[in-house]
Amino acid sequence: MNESPLAFLQKVVANNSAAPLVFIVLAACTWLIGGNLLVAKHYRRVGKSPWSGFKPFAFPFFHFNGREWGILLFLAVLTFAFALTGLLLNVRGGRH
């Protein structure tokens, strides 16, 4: 049961068609890249180094303005839409 992460990833890719995997990767990239860009932009707006967000426990959410909250909400909705699309494609048309 204890398989390596690489073996698990190979099994996931082998057992699924390409379309669901593309949407799951899009979801992950949207959240990770978009979230990091949003935090970097926030720190730039308040006059700090964009790299300030990579310090441990540096959560700037309490100081977000309305636009930043809107962008975060948009990122969350888009991420869930990509993930749900990937899961639905997997359920309807994926290999079992």
Backbone as a ProteinNet text record, in pm:
[ID]
protein_1_A
[PRIMARY]
MNESPLAFLQKVVANNSAAPLVFIVLAACTWLIGGNLLVAKHYRRVGKSPWSGFKPFAFPFFHFNGREWGILLFLAVLTFAFALTGLLLNVRGGRH
[TERTIARY]
81.9	0	86.1	203.7	289	368	310.2	379.9	437	534.1	597.7	501.2	519.6	434.4	444.8	563.1	579.3	499.8	500.1	423.5	273.9	230.6	90	51.2	137.1	109.5	104.8	194.4	193.2	64.1	16	-108.2	-227.3	-229.4	-337.7	-339.9	-224.7	-217.9	-256.8	-213.3	-242.4	-389.7	-457.3	-595.2	-698.3	-655.6	-748.6	-720.1	-824.6	-804.4	-743.2	-703.2	-630.2	-716.6	-841.7	-925.7	-945	-982.9	-997.3	-866.4	-756.2	-626.9	-589.6	-621.5	-592.7	-668.4	-796	-875.2	-830.4	-787.1	-737	-605.7	-519.3	-394.3	-424.1	-521.4	-561.1	-610.3	-687.3	-736.7	-620.5	-527	-413.6	-328.3	-301.9	-219.5	-290.5	-421.2	-497.2	-486.1	-505.3	-502.1	-361.8	-263.9	-127.8	-63.7	-69.1	-5.7	-85.3	-216.7	-299.9	-294.2	-297.1	-290.2	-157.4	-49	82.3	97.1	46	50.7	-34.4	-149	-236.1	-167.5	-106.1	-37.4	81.5	156.3	269.1	220.4	108.1	53.2	7.3	-51.9	-94.7	24.8	130.4	248.3	311.4	309.8	360.1	273.8	140.6	48.9	73.3	104.7	126.9	271.9	355.9	492.6	593.5	558.9	653.6	708.3	810	865.9	762.6	748.2	654.8	688.3	811.3	852.8	812.9	754.4	712.8	608.9	532.8	430.1	483	610.7	667.8	729.5	712	757.3	654.7	696.3	600	493.3	372.2	256.2	234	269.7	246.8	116.1	4.4	-126.2	-178.2	-178.3	-216.4	-366.6	-447.7	-589.9	-663.4	-617.6	-684.9	-668.2	-571.6	-542.5	-577.4	-647.7	-689.4	-790.8	-786.5	-890.9	-1001.8	-1105.4	-1219.2	-1183.1	-1096.3	-1056.2	-981.1	-892.9	-816.1	-907.5	-1006.8	-1103.9	-1182.7	-1215.8	-1286.3	-1202.8	-1074.6	-985.3	-971.8	-960.4	-950.5	-1078	-1193.5	-1320.2	-1325.4	-1282.7	-1278.6	-1185.7	-1068.3	-974.8	-1036.3	-1105.7	-1168.3	-1276.7	-1361.3	-1469.1	-1410.7	-1310.8	-1249.3	-1179.9	-1112.5	-1046.1	-1147.7	-1256.1	-1358.7	-1427.4	-1445.4	-1506.1	-1416	-1287.1	-1193.8	-1193.4	-1186.6	-1181.7	-1311	-1423.7	-1552.2	-1564.9	-1521.8	-1525.1	-1439	-1320.7	-1233.8	-1294.3	-1355.7	-1418.3	-1538.4	-1620.5	-1736.9	-1696.8	-1593.2	-1544.4	-1492.9	-1430.3	-1377.2	-1490.4	-1596.4	-1708.5	-1784.6	-1806.3	-1888.4	-1812.3	-1687.6	-1619.5	-1485.6	-1442.3	-1310.2	-1308	-1189.6	-1173	-1188.3	-1248.5	-1268.5	-1195
-119.4	0	125.5	120.8	239.8	249.6	320.7	338.6	479.9	496.7	628.3	726.2	855	954	947.1	916.3	905.3	787.4	675.3	558.9	589.5	661.4	700.1	791.5	888.9	981.3	907.6	812.5	734	653.4	601.2	525	615.7	734.8	829.6	866.9	896.7	935.9	818.6	699.3	582.8	544.3	569.4	526.1	632.3	745	851.4	898.6	951.1	1011	1149.6	1210.5	1337.4	1454.9	1461.8	1578.8	1605.6	1506.3	1535.1	1579.7	1518.8	1556.2	1700	1742.7	1879.9	1977.5	1949.2	2039.9	2039.4	1926.3	1921.1	1999.9	1986.1	2062.6	2212	2248.2	2388.6	2443	2362	2405.4	2431	2338.2	2353	2474.1	2490.3	2604.1	2736.7	2740.1	2863.3	2907	2812.2	2847.6	2883.4	2801.6	2825	2948.4	2957.6	3071.4	3198.9	3191.2	3309.7	3361.3	3271	3311.9	3377.8	3320.9	3380.2	3516.6	3529.5	3659.5	3763.2	3720.8	3812	3860.8	3771	3809.4	3900	3868	3953.5	4092.9	4099.8	4229.7	4307.9	4237.9	4303.9	4365.4	4288	4339.2	4456.3	4450.8	4563.2	4687.5	4669	4780.1	4847.3	4768.3	4826.2	4867.8	4856.4	4905.3	4808.2	4681	4579.9	4503	4425.5	4340.2	4234.8	4208.7	4103.4	3966.8	3948.2	3820.9	3809	3912.4	3908.1	3799.9	3764.8	3662.9	3523	3503.1	3369.1	3342.3	3435.4	3412.4	3324.3	3243.1	3158.4	3242.5	3198.4	3260.1	3404.5	3436.8	3571.3	3569	3585.5	3584.9	3728	3789.2	3930	3952.2	3848.2	3857.4	3962	3988.7	4086.6	4228.1	4248.1	4380.5	4393.9	4295.6	4303.6	4414.8	4480.1	4576.5	4502.6	4574	4510.8	4443.8	4508.4	4451.2	4319.9	4315.9	4193.4	4080.2	4113.1	4010.6	3960.2	4051.8	4011.1	3918.6	3950.9	3865	3728.5	3726.2	3598.4	3515.8	3579.8	3509.6	3454.6	3536.1	3491	3370.9	3375.9	3263.5	3137	3152.1	3036.1	2976.3	3060.3	3011	2943.8	3006.5	2949	2816.3	2810.4	2685.8	2574.2	2603.4	2501.2	2462.6	2557.2	2524.7	2429.5	2457.6	2367.6	2229.1	2225.2	2097	2017.5	2084	2016.1	1965	2044.5	1999.7	1874.9	1875.7	1758.8	1635.9	1655.2	1541.1	1489.1	1579.3	1535.2	1466.2	1516.3	1448.4	1309.3	1296.3	1167.1	1069.8	1117.7	1031	987.7	1080.6	1051.8	978.4	1018.1	961.9	897.7	900	846.1	694.3	641.4	496.7	452.6	340.2	289	159.8
0	0	0	59.4	63.4	-65.5	-162	-287.9	-293.3	-376.4	-387.6	-455.1	-430	-496.4	-648.8	-700.4	-844.8	-900.4	-830.3	-874.3	-870.2	-766.4	-756.6	-872.9	-904	-1013.7	-1146.9	-1167.1	-1290.3	-1302.1	-1190.8	-1192	-1224.4	-1168.2	-1194.8	-1342.1	-1399	-1540.6	-1630.3	-1596.9	-1680.3	-1676.3	-1565.5	-1549.5	-1588.3	-1640.7	-1677.4	-1818.4	-1882.8	-2014.6	-1997.1	-2106.2	-2099.6	-2054.7	-2101.3	-2073.5	-1924	-1842.9	-1699.8	-1634.9	-1675.5	-1618	-1652.1	-1773.8	-1814.5	-1725.6	-1699.5	-1616.6	-1470.2	-1420.6	-1283	-1272.3	-1371.7	-1372.4	-1385.6	-1468.7	-1480.7	-1347	-1274.2	-1142.8	-1047.2	-1042.1	-951.3	-988.9	-1117.5	-1162	-1138.4	-1161.5	-1139.2	-994.5	-902.6	-761.1	-713.8	-749	-700.3	-763.7	-895.3	-962.8	-938.3	-956.2	-936.3	-793.9	-696.7	-556.9	-523	-572.1	-546.3	-613.7	-735.5	-802.3	-728.6	-679.2	-603.8	-476.5	-403	-278.9	-310.7	-416.7	-455	-494.1	-566.7	-605	-481.8	-385.8	-262.5	-189.1	-175.3	-104.6	-179.7	-312.3	-390.1	-366	-354.8	-333	-198.3	-95.4	37.1	59	-43.2	-34.4	21.9	29	75.6	-43.3	-18.7	-122.3	-162.6	-293.2	-335.7	-275.8	-232.3	-174.4	-27.8	29.7	170.5	196	94.3	110.4	127.9	103.6	115	251.8	343.3	480.3	551.1	646.9	717.9	788.2	778.4	843.2	799.8	677.1	624.8	546.5	614.7	550.6	544	426.4	416.2	403.3	419.4	387	469.9	589.8	674.4	620	531.9	479.6	331.3	276.4	136.5	118.9	3	-28.9	-104.7	-143.3	-210	-341.3	-418.1	-546.6	-527.2	-429.2	-403.7	-356.3	-274.7	-234.2	-354.9	-445.6	-566.9	-653.3	-667.1	-744.8	-678.7	-545.7	-474.3	-493.4	-489.1	-512.1	-654.2	-751.3	-890.2	-906.2	-843.6	-849.9	-790.3	-678.1	-613.8	-703.2	-760.8	-847.9	-971.8	-1032.9	-1152	-1120.2	-1006.2	-965.4	-946.1	-874.6	-853	-983.2	-1074.8	-1204.3	-1283.5	-1287.3	-1356	-1291.2	-1159.4	-1089.1	-1109.9	-1100	-1119.5	-1262.4	-1358.9	-1498	-1516	-1459.4	-1468.9	-1403.8	-1288.2	-1219.8	-1296.9	-1350.7	-1427.6	-1556.8	-1622.5	-1742.6	-1708.8	-1594.6	-1552.4	-1522	-1458.7	-1423.2	-1548.2	-1639.9	-1759.7	-1868.1	-1892.7	-2007.9	-1980.8	-1856.7	-1826	-1825.9	-1830.3	-1821.8	-1676.9	-1656.9	-1520.6	-1501.1
[MASK]
++++++++++++++++++++++++++++++++++++++++++++++++++++++++++++++++++++++++++++++++++++++++++++++++

